[in-house]
Amino acid sequence: MKTGDLVELAARNLRESVLRNSLTTVGISVGVASLVAMLSLGIGLQHLASSRLKKSGLFDSIYVTSGRRRRGPDRAKQPKAPPPPLDETARQKMAKFDDVAEVYPDIRFPAELRLSETGSGGTTTAARGDAATSSSTQQAGMPQEFQLISALPMSARQLETFDNMKGKYFSSPSAAEVILQADEAKSLSDKPDELIGKDIVLRYASRHLLNDNDANSAAASEYGAASELSVYAVAPKQRTLRVVGVVEERADAGLRGAGGGGAYVPLELAEELQPMQMTQVRLAGDRDPLANSYAALVVRVNRSSELEKVEDKVKQLGYNTFSLLDATRGLRRFFAILDLFLGIFGSLALAVASLGIINTLVMSILERRREIGIMKAIGASDGDVQKLFFAEAGAMGILGGSLGVLLGWIIGRVINAGTRFYMMHEQQFRPDDVWLVPLWLVLGAIGFSIIVSLIAGLYPAARAARLDPVQALRYD
Amino acid sequence: MGDSEIRAVNDISFDVKAGEFVALLGSSGSGKSSLLNLIAGLDTPTSGSVLVAGRDLARMSREELAVYRRSTVGMVFQAFNLVTAMTIFENVELPMRFAEAPRGERMSRARAALERVGLGHRLDHRPAELSGGEQQRASLARALVNSPSLLLADEPTGNLDSRTGSEIMELIRSINADGATVLMVTHERALADRYCHRAIFLRDGRLVEDPAEVGA
């Protein structure tokens, strides 16, 4: 029998016992809905966690520090050979590794922020010595605040911190612009949002190398380190920056350089400013011949799956590294297990529904025994009869699966709405969707429903096919 | 019941020529319907052979028997055996679905078969909406629709009054006249005498009289 005829006959047969077949189909729908609701919850939670972590920048970045100093219990393990400097050469070398998106220095420095009286975007470099004093005098009475300033690359725009930013992100990597964290901005103005577009003055300690041969020679004679030793000066400087944005959340502390900052400036601008960083303040007293190198570098990879490979390469260069790769592995394992269990619980309802299909079809065989006999008498083969019952089971599977996905989707929407309401009104969190139905789940659930229905139809179909036509024709 | 073996048909041998109209006569339980089922390919003999156009049905697989039933044989039953959930048209169309005939051809052939038996105006009616005679006509149309060379009729007038029975028998005779071989089970001797070329008598599953053999 042709497939079209098979489908037509199956549909006609299903219409004949519409109540019973509808109830069986609803049973399948409930089973599929339960499966979809459970799995979509697991997928939604996984997606939520993954996207949050991805946006946090914690799972695609390696924090690289010089391998030179170990403190505490590890001090004894310190290698005797001098470690390689974490300088521009090292940065370029790491940037050439496969799958590395970018390598940038972790720059965080303390600075004072105050509102600019003039409102201009110009640059002022205070002269060494009396600059701090004169600056303070000029702007007495204006609100001012000491902040930890973090430098960010343009790629940091994707960080979750900047998702709901007021204003805009930096226009270029070296723009004289600043983004303020809302709490910190409040110390400058009662209405932080109004700071956007205004200029503020950044006052900081600048650290720069001295190209003074005499000074270098003097230092070399004192420390005995010859050409490797550098001498630098620290001077107060200031720079007027335009406020371009205000963020509510404070960027997560850690691998993407924004940790704990009260204000953010573009990376190239920060490099140009040559600020005295917190780590360099500490190193200043160490008589360290390598003080000219970066305090830390952040290596960002294209795909988190490549993190381990890149991290190994960086380690081979002799640097200390830190990443949260293991945490992602654990997270994936957790969600795989969660999905498995949610899937099993969801499938239980479908298993019960499959018993309903078997019951319906077996009842149908008893009722249509004579009809099966007639069909065989006028030329139907065992295969035709078997396929007909299979088609009926499959049709119930398709219908039940489709309705189930729709039902599961509605359940999910309700869960999402409920969760959003709870998060907004009870927890004061940013509302998020904890439920997600990807296309593969829709198709998979319908496919699974059809497969389960066909398996449930195996026994009834085989039983119908085996019917002896002579016996079946005698049945009344 | 139990382990005892009952032979519904035993030690029977006879030939039917192409185009012949033969009656199988006998009382209830004589084995005539069982014999008809063997010739229809609905049942298979435990021993012996059933040859139709040179092919032994006893050696055919279930699939081959299904093909034989839909291409060579047309069957008419005493109880009509129409699918009650289908219309008359759908019932007549059904054997052609199993024969995988194209839809357009199915429509025209089913309509022609129903018009031939005088039911051209009842296509969309269900069997329950028709009289016994009309149901048997529909059953005949279904048997004819695949143009079988062998028409098997099991007590085709058994559930009908004599006038309607005669109409059905006339139809069967016309089908025979068009070239189909007809084998009809009946317990009415008069019917056999009136319409059939030959009558074969069965008793307790055995052949007791075959005029072809008597005359041979």
Chai-1 contact restraints between the chains, C-beta under 6 A:
chainA,res_idxA,chainB,res_idxB,connection_type,confidence,min_distance_angstrom,max_distance_angstrom,comment,restraint_id
A,M1,B,R97,contact,1.0,0.0,6.0,A-B,restraint_1
A,M1,B,F98,contact,1.0,0.0,6.0,A-B,restraint_2
A,K2,B,E100,contact,1.0,0.0,6.0,A-B,restraint_3
A,D5,B,R97,contact,1.0,0.0,6.0,A-B,restraint_4
A,E16,B,A85,contact,1.0,0.0,6.0,A-B,restraint_5
A,E371,B,V83,contact,1.0,0.0,6.0,A-B,restraint_6
A,I374,B,N81,contact,1.0,0.0,6.0,A-B,restraint_7
A,I374,B,V83,contact,1.0,0.0,6.0,A-B,restraint_8
A,A377,B,M75,contact,1.0,0.0,6.0,A-B,restraint_9
A,I378,B,P95,contact,1.0,0.0,6.0,A-B,restraint_10
A,G379,B,R69,contact,1.0,0.0,6.0,A-B,restraint_11
A,G379,B,R70,contact,1.0,0.0,6.0,A-B,restraint_12
A,G379,B,P95,contact,1.0,0.0,6.0,A-B,restraint_13
A,G379,B,F98,contact,1.0,0.0,6.0,A-B,restraint_14
A,A380,B,F98,contact,1.0,0.0,6.0,A-B,restraint_15
A,S381,B,E63,contact,1.0,0.0,6.0,A-B,restraint_16
A,S381,B,A66,contact,1.0,0.0,6.0,A-B,restraint_17
A,D382,B,R62,contact,1.0,0.0,6.0,A-B,restraint_18
A,D384,B,F98,contact,1.0,0.0,6.0,A-B,restraint_19
A,P469,B,L42,contact,1.0,0.0,6.0,A-B,restraint_20
A,V470,B,N37,contact,1.0,0.0,6.0,A-B,restraint_21
A,V470,B,L42,contact,1.0,0.0,6.0,A-B,restraint_22
A,V470,B,D43,contact,1.0,0.0,6.0,A-B,restraint_23
